[in-house]
Structure formats: structure tokens, C-alpha cells
């Protein structure tokens, strides 16, 4: 991704130039710099992270009603995890009785 030196907006390619749609600044394309850029095609999709298993070894419980329709438990194991790139956390729960997993952010 190329950013405009003038206004900081994302630029797009037009022929041999990078062009800013916000301020119309143009910069010549550099094939070596572009070769070093990461593309979505080069990324791997390893699937969703296994955050649902984060409470597997948790020993602390708290009073939290299980949202499963067929469970009346009011206790759950929990773990706090930081959100990627964020300053707040996500709470992951696993019901003590039925093992149902859910999260609260």
C-alpha cells in the first residue's frame, strides 16, 4: 500500500504512477519498492485463531449465567484476553456444567 506524501491518503496506480484520489498528487512507481510490499495473495489463511480454547485450563470461575438454551448454570470459567490492536479486553467464558463457550467484549 502506498500513502500520499502530501495528505497521507492511500494512493492507487495509474499506469506508471501512484495517484492520490484526495489531492491528485502523483509519484512515479518504483518496481523494487513494490516488490517488497506485502500482498493479500502472498498471505496465508490459517483459519480462525483458537481463542475459544483459551479457557480450557482456567481454574477461576465467576457468576455468569450460561446462554445455552438447555443449561441453567450460573457459573463459568473465564479468561481476559487483549483485543488485537485495541486497548480493551475480551472476556472468554466456558460454562462449568455444559462446556458451552461464549465471549463478551
N, C-alpha and C positions, 0 to 999 in steps of 0.2 A: 504494500500500500504506500502510495506516495502522498505526502502532505505539502500543501502550498507554503512557500516561504513567506509570502505576503500576508495571508489571512489565516493560515493554519487549517483550511478546509481540505478534505480528501480530493485528490486530483484524479482525472481519468485520462486514458490515452486517446489521442487522435493522430494517427499516422506516426510520425517520428517525434511527437511531442507529448508531454504531460500538460493537460489543460485544466485549470481551476474553473469550476462552474460558478463559483461565487464572485471572484474578482477578475476572471478571464486571464490571469497570469499564465504564461506559457514557459515551460522548461524543456530543453532537449532531452530525449530519452537516453539512458546510459545502459547498454546491454549487460555490462558486468554488474552493475548495481541491481538490475532487475533479476539477474540470475541468482543473486544471493537472497532475494525476497522469498519468504515462505508462501506457498500457495495452498489452497484448500485441497487441490489434487494430490499434493505430497503428504498430507496429513493422514494419519490412521484413525479409524473409528474403532476403539476398543470396547465400545458399548458403554452403558451407564456404569458409573462407579458403584461399588458395593457398599454404599453408605447404610443400607438397610441392615447390614450385619454389624454395624458399629456397637449395638447394644448387646451383642451375643455374650460377652464376658462381663457385662455390667453387673455390679452387686448392689448398687444403691437403687432403692425404689422410692416412689412418691405417690401421693394420692392423685390419680388421674384416671377418670372413667374411660374404659375401653370403648371405642366407637363401633366395634363389631356387633352386628345385629343379634347374634346368638350368645353373647357374653355379658354377664352382669358384674364383672370385676371392676374394682375401683383402684387397683394398684398396678403400676407399670415400672419396669426398669427404664432408666433414661440416661442419655448422654448428651452433652452440649458440644456442638461442632461449629467452628467458624465458617461462615459463608465465604466462598472464594471471592476475593476482591472486595469484600464488604467489611463493615466494622461491627456488624451484629452477628448473632449466632442462630443456629437452628437446633431445636431440641428434637432428638430421636427417641421414640418410645417403643417398647415391646411389652405387651400385656403379660403379667405374671402368670395368669391362668391359661389363656388360649394361645399365646405366642403371636397374636396379631401385631403387626408393625405399622406405625404411622409417624408423621412428623408434624411439628408445629414451628413456624418461623415468626 
